[in-house]
Structure formats: C-alpha cells, structure tokens
Amino acid sequence: MTSTTVAQRLLKVSLVVSTGFLVFQLIVGFLVSSQAILADGISTLIGTIVSCFNLVFLGFIGRRNVEKYPFGKETLEPFIGVVNQMLMLIIAVTIVIDNAQVIYAGGNDEVHITAVILFGIISTVFNFFGYRYFKKQAKKHPTPTAELLVVGWKFSMIVGVGLMLGFSLSWGLSMTALNPFTAYIDPALAIILMLVFIVSPILEMKNCFKELMQAVPSEEIVNTIAVKVENINEAYDFADKVMRLGKVGGKIIIEIDYVIDRESKLNCVSEQDRLRNSLIQTFAELDYEKWINISFTNDIRLTEHTA
C-alpha cells in the first residue's frame, strides 16, 4: 500500500467519523447559544470541506504518469498542507475578531452552562479516541496528511477539555458575587482556544515548507538509512562515500555517490549492480515511496553538485 493510498484511506475515515460529530456539534452550539462550540464547529466544518479537496488532490498524486511527471507528484502533498494550515489560520483569526466584538458588546449571557459542560465531556472522550487512533496510524505511515489529521484531532480534544473546564469555572462563578462576569466566559474561551490552536498550524506550515524544499528528513529516518547503508558497505573497500537524503511528502530521496579506487572491491558493472540491488532491497523495508540514485566515480570532485 503506497503512502498516497494510506493518506486517502485515513482521510476517508476521518471525514466519515468527524462529519457525524460535526452535525451534532453545530446543533448543540445553536441550541445552547455557545460561541465557543460554534467556533470549533465552524473550524471543523471548513477543515472537512478542505479534506474533501485533499482527497481529490491525493487521487491525482496517486495516478502515476511517468512521461509527464517522471519524478512523481509528491511535492503536492506538503503544498496542500501549507494551503490547509493557511486557511485554518485565517479562520482562527476571524473567530478571534468576532468574539472580541462579542466581549466589547457585553458578552454572551444566553449560554446553557450545564449543557456545555456535558458537551465538553462528550467531545473530549470522542476526540481522545480519534486522536489516539490517528496518532497510531501516523507512526505506522508517517505522511504530511497523517500528521495533519493528528494535529486536527488533538486540537478538537483540547477544545473539549477547555469547554469542560471553562464552563465549570463559569458555573462556579454564577453562584458568587462575580456572576456578571460569566457572560464573558464563552467568547473569552473561544478566543483562547483559537490562540492556542494557531501554534499548531504555524509549526505544521514550517514542516511543510521544509519538505517543499526537500530538506533532510527526521534524525530517526536518517539514522535508519545510515545503518542500513553501512551494513551493506562493510563488504567493500571504498575510498569515500557521499550520501544525501531528502524528504518531500511521502517520498524519501536517497542519493549515494561512491568513490572507488584500485583497492576497492567493486571495479566492474556487475558488482556495482549487485550493490545497487542490495541497497534497493534493503530500502524496500522503509514505509515510504522512494527515489534512489546510486552512482560510482573515481573523482570525489564529481560528487559536488554545483555548477
């Protein structure tokens, strides 16, 4: 199963499950007149719509066309991630502005506090199981799409906890002399949740931009590949070796330049092909699409990819 296929499957699972809860969330938000619940519901709604577009893009990425796209289309995946996170940032800022206006107008005193607390408990439990499932899947199939799903479900879980704690505080204040301030709890919570949420899209955008530039993958991936290469290279006596690694979307780019001399035990094409096949078979264990380029030279200066 390719990384694109896995990403499509995870998106479909997330869409089906979250859409059902989204309908329930919006209904509850209107019934209990909670800006915080509606803010989270609107952000989830936009995320659901964006996920539908993502499925279309992933379908395009998954259709191979070597003649037009000889290096694949995986660059689209982090690009989609950047667009998604920018949209979420815009939504978050809009919600902050709207709720700031509610506070300026005197707050929201129409919230059914007990109902919101109950919803917060339900939301926390529901999103916790969703977050745990997608986090487990992201470890098995580490792609930008999987990571975005983890971030989304984690944020929804935090929202549930925030609603539960925030309105428990509001309920407590309602029985004291500070009761007039309870009208500001709901819009203030919506603002706080959005400000906390903004951190995740910014970090994810940073990661997506790095992948667009084919930056070096995580230290864990680098170490895994380095160990595999060294295990195979022990049988040969190379003068030197230059290895470059990059990651874009669900694809790992592996480039190795071997410098050989008269003492190297690899001086014919058949031996070079045998080494290539060994490396390719070893890299097959990595749960990524792979672009592998292995070359041999007598001059280390030719490994410097500069014009």
C-alpha positions, -999 to 999 in steps of 0.1 A, spaced: 0 0 0 15 33 -11 17 64 12 -8 82 -10 -33 53 -7 -28 52 31 -34 90 32 -66 87 12 -79 59 35 -71 79 66 -88 110 52 -119 90 44 -121 75 79 -116 110 94 -143 125 72 -169 99 79 -164 100 117 -159 137 121 -188 147 98 -213 128 120 -200 145 152 -198 179 134 -236 178 127 -242 170 164 -218 198 174 -234 225 153 -269 216 166 -257 217 202 -239 250 196 -271 267 183 -293 251 210 -271 262 239 -261 295 223 -223 289 228 -199 309 207 -171 285 218 -188 254 205 -199 271 173 -163 285 167 -149 250 170 -177 236 148 -171 262 121 -134 254 120 -142 217 118 -166 224 90 -140 242 70 -115 215 77 -140 189 65 -145 208 32 -108 212 28 -103 174 34 -127 167 6 -105 187 -18 -75 169 -3 -89 136 -14 -92 149 -50 -56 160 -49 -44 128 -34 -62 109 -61 -43 129 -87 -10 123 -69 -17 85 -68 -22 83 -105 12 76 -120 23 94 -152 60 88 -157 60 106 -191 47 139 -177 59 136 -141 90 114 -141 99 124 -105 64 119 -92 38 143 -78 46 140 -40 55 177 -38 18 184 -40 12 168 -6 32 194 15 18 221 -7 -17 210 2 -6 211 38 6 247 35 -28 257 20 -47 239 47 -28 255 75 -31 290 60 -69 285 57 -71 274 94 -50 304 104 -74 328 86 -104 311 102 -88 313 137 -81 350 133 -116 356 121 -131 338 151 -109 358 174 -121 391 159 -158 381 161 -156 370 197 -136 402 206 -166 421 193 -190 400 214 -169 408 245 -170 445 236 -208 443 232 -212 430 267 -206 393 264 -229 363 259 -253 356 288 -276 332 269 -253 301 273 -268 270 289 -238 262 311 -247 227 323 -254 215 287 -220 230 275 -201 212 303 -218 179 293 -209 185 257 -173 192 267 -171 158 284 -186 140 253 -163 159 229 -132 152 250 -139 114 251 -148 113 214 -118 132 202 -94 114 225 -102 81 208 -99 97 174 -66 113 183 -52 81 197 -62 62 165 -47 87 141 -15 91 161 -10 53 159 -16 54 122 8 83 117 35 63 134 29 34 110 25 56 79 43 90 86 30 113 59 21 150 60 -16 141 56 -15 118 86 4 144 107 -23 170 98 -50 147 110 -33 141 143 -30 179 148 -67 184 140 -79 157 163 -56 168 191 -69 203 188 -105 191 190 -97 171 221 -81 202 237 -112 222 228 -134 196 247 -112 199 278 -113 237 275 -151 238 273 -154 215 302 -130 234 325 -140 268 313 -177 264 319 -172 246 351 -155 278 362 -184 298 348 -209 276 368 -189 282 399 -188 320 394 -225 321 388 -231 313 424 -209 341 437 -208 379 435 -188 375 403 -219 363 384 -219 393 360 -185 382 346 -199 348 335 -212 364 303 -176 369 291 -165 333 297 -179 319 265 -164 344 240 -132 345 260 -129 307 258 -134 309 220 -106 334 217 -82 315 240 -89 282 221 -82 298 188 -50 315 200 -38 281 213 -48 265 180 -27 290 159 5 275 173 -1 241 156 -7 254 120 24 276 122 46 246 132 30 224 106 35 251 79 71 252 88 74 214 84 56 216 50 78 243 37 109 223 47 95 193 27 88 216 -3 125 224 -3 133 187 1 150 192 34 168 164 53 142 141 69 140 135 107 170 122 126 153 89 131 149 83 93 185 95 86 199 71 113 179 42 100 191 47 64 227 53 75 228 20 94 213 1 65 239 15 41 269 9 65 258 -28 70 260 -34 32 291 -13 27 312 -34 51 319 -59 23 335 -33 1 366 -11 5 355 24 -8 379 53 -9 350 76 1 312 79 1 288 109 -1 252 104 9 224 129 5 189 124 19 157 145 14 120 141 20 90 155 2 55 144 11 55 106 14 87 102 -6 123 98 6 150 108 -18 182 88 -13 213 96 -33 247 79 -27 279 87 -46 306 61 -41 343 70 -47 362 39 -58 400 34 -64 422 4 -74 419 -11 -40 381 -11 -40 364 -44 -44 339 -31 -68 355 -24 -102 331 -39 -126 295 -30 -136 281 -63 -125 294 -58 -90 281 -23 -90 246 -36 -100 248 -62 -73 254 -34 -47 226 -13 -61 202 -43 -58 212 -50 -23 206 -14 -13 172 -12 -31 160 -44 -14 171 -30 20 154 3 14 122 -15 5 116 -20 42 111 17 47 74 26 47 78 54 21 78 60 -16 115 61 -26 136 78 -52 170 61 -52 201 72 -72 234 53 -67 264 63 -87 302 55 -88 332 76 -96 370 78 -93 369 115 -87 353 129 -55 350 163 -70 323 149 -93 301 143 -62 298 180 -56 266 190 -72 275 226 -80 276 243 -114 
